Amino acid sequence: MKTLLNPWFIAGCIIWIVVITTRKLGHPLPYVNGYINDAFAVPVIANLGLWFQRVVIIKSNYYVLAPRHVIFIVLYLAIFFEGLLPWLSKNYTADWIDVLLYVIGGLFFYRVMNVVRD
């Protein structure tokens, strides 16, 4: 359960809530609105996957995600949100900066968050 108490995971969730709330209130934050969620997307999603593996599948607090798992998450987000959705709908736009932020988020998760915590 400590996986969900990772301070970076909590910070990412709080930032998502703030960004979504400011959007709904009609006052999106410049730059923060467009890019910070993309930077935290992989760490938050991968951390949830890590928690699920530790609690439900592997049942060990010593399990960490393999590099291929993090790469899969990065590729999935990049292809789906920056390739497929913009191709299917004009409501979405492809932004290669987002892809770069997914990669940076993946590296951050793998090196900083994907560790064994006692």
C-alpha positions in Angstrom: 0.0 0.0 0.0 3.0 2.3 0.5 3.2 2.5 -3.3 0.2 4.9 -3.3 1.8 7.0 -0.6 4.8 7.9 -2.8 5.1 11.7 -2.6 5.7 12.0 -6.4 2.5 10.0 -7.0 0.5 12.2 -4.6 2.0 15.4 -6.1 1.0 14.2 -9.6 -2.6 13.4 -8.6 -2.9 16.8 -6.8 -1.6 18.6 -9.9 -4.0 16.7 -12.1 -6.9 17.8 -9.8 -5.8 21.4 -9.8 -5.4 21.5 -13.6 -8.8 19.9 -14.2 -10.5 22.1 -11.7 -9.1 25.3 -13.2 -10.2 24.1 -16.7 -13.7 23.5 -15.5 -13.8 26.9 -13.8 -12.8 28.5 -17.1 -9.4 29.7 -15.9 -6.9 27.3 -17.3 -3.3 27.9 -16.3 -1.0 28.7 -19.2 1.7 26.2 -19.9 0.8 24.3 -16.7 -2.6 23.4 -18.3 -1.0 22.1 -21.5 2.1 20.3 -20.3 2.4 19.4 -16.6 -0.3 16.7 -16.9 1.7 15.1 -19.7 4.8 15.1 -17.6 3.1 13.4 -14.8 1.0 11.0 -16.9 3.5 8.2 -17.1 4.6 8.4 -13.4 1.0 8.4 -12.2 -0.2 5.6 -14.5 2.9 3.5 -14.0 2.7 3.9 -10.2 -0.9 2.6 -10.3 0.3 -0.3 -12.4 3.1 -1.0 -9.9 0.6 -0.9 -7.0 -1.7 -3.3 -8.8 1.1 -5.7 -9.5 2.4 -5.5 -5.9 -1.0 -6.0 -4.3 -3.0 -8.2 -6.7 -0.8 -10.1 -9.1 2.7 -10.6 -7.6 1.8 -9.9 -4.0 5.2 -8.6 -3.0 6.3 -5.1 -2.0 9.7 -5.9 -3.6 8.4 -6.0 -7.2 9.4 -3.3 -9.6 8.3 -2.7 -13.2 10.6 -3.9 -15.9 11.9 -1.4 -18.4 9.7 -3.0 -21.1 6.6 -2.2 -19.0 7.5 1.5 -18.7 8.3 1.7 -22.4 5.0 0.1 -23.2 3.1 2.8 -21.2 5.1 5.6 -22.9 4.4 4.1 -26.4 0.8 3.5 -25.6 0.2 7.1 -24.4 2.1 8.5 -27.3 0.4 6.5 -30.0 -3.1 6.8 -28.6 -3.1 10.4 -27.5 -0.7 11.9 -30.0 -1.4 9.7 -33.0 -4.8 7.9 -33.0 -7.1 10.4 -31.3 -6.0 13.4 -33.4 -6.4 11.3 -36.5 -9.9 10.2 -35.5 -11.2 13.5 -34.2 -10.6 17.2 -34.8 -11.1 17.8 -31.0 -7.6 16.4 -30.4 -4.3 17.7 -31.6 -1.0 15.9 -31.9 1.9 17.6 -30.0 5.4 16.2 -30.1 6.3 18.0 -27.0 3.8 15.8 -25.2 5.6 12.7 -26.5 8.9 14.1 -25.2 7.2 14.7 -21.8 5.9 11.1 -21.8 9.4 9.9 -22.3 10.8 12.2 -19.6 8.0 11.1 -17.2 8.8 7.4 -18.0 12.5 7.9 -17.3 11.6 9.8 -14.1 9.3 7.0 -13.0 11.8 4.3 -13.7 14.8 5.9 -12.0 13.1 7.7 -9.1 9.7 6.1 -8.3 10.1 2.4 -9.4 12.0 1.4 -6.3 11.5 -0.9 -3.4 10.4 1.0 -0.3 10.2 -0.7 3.1 
